[in-house]
Amino acid sequence: MIIKNFVLTGGPCGGKTTAIEKIKEVYGGRGYTVLTMSETATDLINGGIAPWTCGTNCDFQSVILKLQLQREEAYHYAASTMKTDKVIILYDRGAMDNRGYMNSEEYAKALRFAGVTEQELLDRYDAIFHMETAAKNKDESAYSTANNTARYETREQAIKVDDNILDAWKDHSHRYIIKNAPTVEAKINVLISKIDGLL
């Protein structure tokens, strides 16, 4: 059995949700079982656990990291039991994304809380696909918070988060940056071609 662990990441409003649906459609049609894990932070925020409800942002990020790892292990175990030859596990954000929302001291504390090293986090995934935030688009209206109730970042904050997340994943050997394109469809086609190259 082949199990591939792919992360879709990037700043807010990068097209991850749309891309996930397209990946499921394309690779499901090619005989892959595609499992998708929703964004842990969004799940927590929608459930009332947020940076503004926890004691500190570091507390919130630590909770995300620990839960992210537990969920990933559950997905990987479930995949290993399936009667199929080819599985893609698609993560809407990976464990290194938290680093983009913390300073170095907070990040070190979160790693200790989760009981992992940075290298262990990097080694969990076969590839990282960074979907550039629409906030970096020349057309300022391309960025919106309307389609995600947990998205709270301003355009300027979204650009900063995108840059921070890019930096967080810089040491992964298979990181691909999917730049904005004239259309979301064109952007996703670039993503699919990168996945094809890996598979």
Secondary structure, DSSP 8 states (H G I E B T S, - for coil): -EEEEEEEE-SSSSSHHHHHHHHHHHHHTTT-EEEEE--HHHHHHHTT--TTTSSSHHHHHHHHHHHHHHHHHHHHHHHHTSS-SEEEEEEES-GGGGGGGS-HHHHHHHHHHHT--HHHHHTT-SEEEEE--GGGSSSGGG--STT-TT----HHHHHHHHHHHHHHTTT-TTEEEE---SSHHHHHHHHHHHHHHH-
